[in-house]
Amino acid sequence: MPDFEPVLTANIHKPDSHTLAVYRQNGGYAAIKKVLGGMTAVEVVEVVKASGLRGRGGAGFPCGLKWSFLPKDHPGPIYMCVNADESEPGTFNNRILMELDPHQVIEGIIIGCFATRARAAYIYLRYEYPLSLRRLQAAIDECYASNLLGKNILGSDFSLDIYMHRGAAAYICGEETGLIESLEGKRAWPRIKPPFPAIEGVFRKPTVVNNIETMACVPHIINRGADWFKTMGVPSTGPRDPGSYGPKLYCISGHIERPGCYELPLGITCRELIDRHGGGVWKGRKGKAAIPGGISMGLLAESEWDTPLDFAGPGKAGCLGLGTAAVVVLDETVSMVDFLHNSCRFFAHESCGQCTPCREGTSWSERILARIKAGQGRLKDLDLLLGIAGAIGIMPGTTICGLADGAAWPIKNAINKFRDEFESYIRQTNPSGADRQEPAEALELVGLGAH
């Protein structure tokens, strides 16, 4: 891959990069001046749509298309919610932007609000990010003092207020309607759709929900154009693939020599990210697997590490998708039984409980894995787990939101790609009962709790 010039992280290593003065010294807020200096809301939407920018929060939905779903004749108010919850394990790219270049994010929000005719934006921030809160709030205060927020921004007829809202940090708040419910002060239960947020969102008004990294891309698209943005990434391969364009912040953690956040074009391979940028698997060990984009995306076996990390690549290797592009490396010493048990524990804890298949399926999966770990596993349990994974989630049409899909994919990938290891573990830890067919005892009978 040729050398890549950072875009989103170009300023983060400069002293006081979080301040308005430094951001302006490096061309900051030129995009909003361009927008307010003569562009219409429709023109801004079309430029973003033409760029092929897709949401960086996990789903990868085209950003400009999402903006165009808002009703054209609605009298208002229209709202923007910015998802800064970042609850996907292994993900910290949004935190880098919020702490080290918050004005880049805010400029993107201002432009997005202009394009969608929103006059108020809410940044929904997870409670465990205190420095992000301070940096964003300080940046917002600087903008109000410089007429970049508030009434008649830069002498135009456009006005906007941005509010910080701290959430109590639940994984389900990363789902847009769960975020909206929490923002309204209610329990974060995702809403049945339709109506979609573009029609009835926060306070039952039209709302667009975007991710922090998505918004950070917007000023660069306005400044440099849609064609420039599409010089990076992977082109569309057909009508069902809108392409994977632009830069992406990849997180690398786990058993890696140089963990961190790396900005690269969409479409690099998992192996290149791990070996070239992450310094390879740590301690001279071999790689066993990698989570391609957050735990909900499933697993890539080491033999699949040449998979491109774009919006289409991981799916071709049996994963749920790219997700947040948070890669977690697992070396050869990792027990896949331990990995899957931890995964199932996480999703059983984070399920909101509203949908029976998700509430019961994640709980059953956790209890089955706990029983396997306790030496009471049956070979039959592996097919039982796969059956549960195949029956929960939006894709089989049994739940309101995608948390159950995220819970199911690690189960599917771990068992299908490492079944020999699971079978060997069960036979070794329960030699007399591995082939047992009758129902197993409850966890309490083997002295274990649910968590």
KAJOJO-V100337 format. One record per backbone hydrogen bond with DSSP energy under -1.0 kcal/mol. NH is the residue of the N-H (numbers start at 0). CO is the residue of the C=O. If there is no record, write none. Layout:
BEGIN
NH,CO  NH,CO
END
This chain:
BEGIN
13,10  16,13  18,15  22,18  23,19  24,20  25,21  26,23  27,22  29,26  32,28  33,29  34,30  35,31  36,32  37,34  38,34  43,39  44,40  45,41  46,42  47,43  48,44  49,45  50,46  51,48  54,60  62,52  65,61  66,62  67,63  68,65  69,66  78,205  79,119  80,207  81,121  82,209  83,123  90,87  95,91  96,92  97,93  98,94  99,95  100,96  105,101  106,102  107,103  108,104  109,105  110,106  111,107  112,108  113,109  114,110  115,111  117,112  118,77  120,160  121,79  122,162  123,81  124,164  125,83  128,125  132,128  133,129  134,130  135,131  136,132  137,133  138,134  139,135  140,136  141,137  142,138  143,139  144,140  145,141  146,143  147,142  148,142  149,159  152,157  153,146  154,151  155,152  159,149  160,118  162,120  164,122  166,124  172,169  173,170  174,171  178,174  179,175  180,176  181,177  182,178  183,179  184,181  185,180  188,186  198,195  199,195  200,204  203,200  204,201  206,196  207,78  209,80  211,82  214,210  215,211  216,212  220,216  221,217  222,218  223,219  224,220  228,224  229,225  230,227  231,228  233,243  240,237  243,233  245,231  247,263  249,261  250,324  251,259  252,326  254,328  255,253  256,279  257,277  259,251  261,249  263,247  265,245  266,308  267,264  269,306  270,304  272,268  273,269  274,270  275,271  276,271  277,272  279,273  281,254  284,281  287,329  288,329  289,299  290,327  293,325  296,293  297,294  299,289  301,287  303,300  304,301  306,303  308,267  309,307  315,311  315,312  316,313  317,314  318,313  319,296  323,292  324,321  326,250  327,290  328,252  329,288  331,285  333,330  338,334  339,335  340,336  341,337  342,338  343,339  344,340  345,341  346,342  347,343  348,344  349,345  350,346  358,354  359,355  360,356  361,357  362,358  363,359  364,360  365,361  366,362  367,363  368,364  369,365  370,366  371,367  372,368  373,369  374,371  375,370  378,433  380,377  381,378  383,379  384,380  385,381  386,382  387,383  388,384  389,385  390,387  397,392  405,401  406,402  407,403  408,404  411,407  412,408  413,409  414,410  415,411  416,412  417,413  421,417  422,418  423,419  424,420  425,421  426,422  427,423  428,424  429,425  433,429  435,432  444,441  445,442  446,443  447,442
END
